[in-house]
Amino acid sequence: MAKRPLFIPKVDSVGVDENLIDFKWFSGFAASQKKKSIESMHSAAIDCGFNNLLEISSKSEDSLGVALSAFNLLITTKKHNRTFSVECAFQSSKVFDNGGPYLDLLEGDSLSAKKDVRLKSSGNVVCFRFFNRDFPIEPRTFFYDWIYINALLQNENLANNILSFDAFTDIEFNPEKSINCQAHSVALYISLINNNVLNEAMSSPDKFLIYTEEHYKKQLRKIAVQQKMI
């Protein structure tokens, strides 16, 4: 058995509800095993009264969920006109005690960026630096949510298609070991829409923090990992 969060966009305020779902876990690294676990989790969530679920990861059975994976979702910087995946943008922005940001990670693929050994050997993350702008590590998911939602805004077709779903999962995300989650970012994006503040909130990082401040204060996710695991 395993427990993973189901991410549900709030309607009456900006934020995301996280409901832990108990389900049968299928161990193994094969994609078929991951898909069995997704099916098991979704079945358990439906039994708990949740419907219209979308798995957001490269293991999703839905092509929309695969496209929304941070490994595949692309973002283009307006000033420099450079395009790369959200995953590459995130990993290449980390500034550590003993190095970084490692901007060469923007040139490679998402998997290589995530597994780069320097991300494990450079100490704790002290901030994020994205094209000369520094972002704090608190709130913990602020920077990841910011770049992911910006990428959604640049991919209108994908962004429109997620509006028909009520809740989101990411089978790869374990709240006991990781902090940031693409399914959470999608749910937060929809909550901003639900509360009619998306454009204003995304006008700047500072405005985004103002609108999400209460949500981040209430975020129930356990942060029992070191900063370098961000």
N, C-alpha and C positions, 0 to 999 in steps of 0.2 A: 504494500500500500504506500501511497505518497500523498502529499498535500501540495497543491499549487494554487496561486491566486487567480481569481476571475476578476477582471477589471471592468467596472460598470460606470459609465459617465453619469455624473450628477446633473440634475435638471434645475433644482431650486437654488443652487449655488455652484460656484466654480470648484470642481474637484472630481475625485474618482473614488468610488467605493471599492474596496478589495475584499472579496469573499474567498476564504480558503476552502477548496474543494477536496474532499477525500476520495481517492479513486485507486484502482488497481494499476500498478506501474509495471511496464514491460521493460526489463533491463536489456542492455545491449546498445551498441552504437549504430546498428544498421537502421537505415531510414524506415524500414518496415516496422521495426520495434517502436520507433518514435511515433509513427502514425497509429499504432495500436494504443499507445499511451494517450494520444490526443483523443482518439475515439472513446476511450474509457473515461477520460476526464469530462468530455462533453456530455456523455451519457449520464454521468453522475450529476453534472450541473443541471441538466434537464430534469432529472428526478427531484432536484431541489427547487424547481420552479423557474429556472432560467432558460430562455430560448433565444433564437437568432444569434448564435455564437459564431465568432470567426477566430480561427487560429492564425496568429501572425508570426510566421517564421518560415524558414526555407523548407521545413518539413510539412507545411500545411497542405491539405488535400485541395484547397481552393487556390486557384492561380492568383487571386487578389491578395490572399495572405502571404504567398510567396513574394509577390511584387513589393509588398509592404515591409518585408524583412529589411532591417538596417543594412544587411549585406548587399541588397539589391536596390533599395530606394536611393535615388540620386539627388544631390543638391548642387546648384550652380551659384557661385559667388558673383554678385552683380558687378562689383568693382573690378575684379580680376578675370571674370569670365572663365572660371575654371570649374570643371565638373568632376565629382567623385562621389562615392557612396557615403551615406551617413556614418557607417562604421569606420571608414577611413578618416573622415572628418573628425570623429570623436577621438579615436586612438591617437591621431597625429597632433591633437591639441593638448594632450596631457603634459603638464610641467611637473617634474619630480624634484625631490631633494637633490638628486645628483645627476640631473640631465633633463633633456627635453626643452621644448617640444621637438619631436622627431618628424620634421616636415616631409622627409622622404617617404613616409608611409602613405602620403597622398598619391604617390605614383604607382603604387602596387594594387593588388587585389584585397578584398575585405578580409579574407581568412588569414592571409599573410600579415596584414596589419594587426589583427587581433592577437596573433600568436608570436609577434615579434618579441624576442627574448629581452630586449631593453626595457619593455614595459614591466617586467618582473624583477629586473636587477638594478633599477635606478632609484629605489627608495619609495617613499610615500608620495602620492599626488598632492601638490600644494596649491595648484590652480589649473585652469584651462586657458590656453591662449589661442584664439581663433582669429587669424589674420590681424594681429597686432592689438586685439582687444582681449583683456583679461576677464575671466569669469571665475567667481569663487566656487569652492567645493561645497559650500552650504548655501541654500538647501541642496541636499545630496543629488537630486535628480534634475535640478534646474537647467544646467547646461545641456544635458542630453535631451531633455524635453524641448528646449528652445531650438536646437538645430534640427531635431526630428520634425517638429511642427512646421518649421520654415520649409523643410523639404516637402512636406505634404502640400503646403500652399503653392509650391511650384509644380506639383503633379495633380492638376485639377481633376482629371478623370478618376484617379485612384481615390482622391479625397472625397469626391461625390459618392463613390460606390460604397464607402464604409458607413454612410449615414443610415443605411437600412438595417444595420446590426445593433443589437442591444448590449452586447458584452463581448469581451475579447480575452484571448488566452495566448500564452507563449510557453510552449512545453519545455523550451530550453532554459527558461528563467526559474532559478531556485532562490527564493528570498533569503535562504540561510547562507548563501554563498555569493550572491550578486546584489547589485543595487539598482542599476538602470534597466528598464524594460520597455521594448518597443510597443507592447500591448498597452502599457500604462500611458505612454505618450499619445497613442491613438485615442484612448478614452478621454484624456485631458483635452485634446483637440475638439472632440465632439461636445464636451462640457462647455468649452468656451463658446461654441456655436449655440448650444442650448440656452445660454445666458446672454446671447447677443452682444458679446464683448470681444469676439475674435480679432477683428481688425484693429481695435484700440489696443488690445493686449499685445498684439504682435508688432506694434509700431516701433517698439524698442525693447531691449532686454530689461530696462528699468521698469517700463510699464507692465511687462509680462510678470515681473516679480510682485508688483502691486496687486495684480488681479489673482495671482496664485498663492499669495502669502498665507492665507488661512488654510488652504489645502495642504501646503507643505508642513504647516504646524501640526496638522492632524494626521499626517501620513503615518499609517500604522506599521509600515514595513520595518522589520527588524534589521538594524544596522549593526550586525555582529561580525563585520569583516573589516580588515584594515583598509586604509585609504588607497593603497596601491591596488586593491581589488576593484576599485570603482570602474 
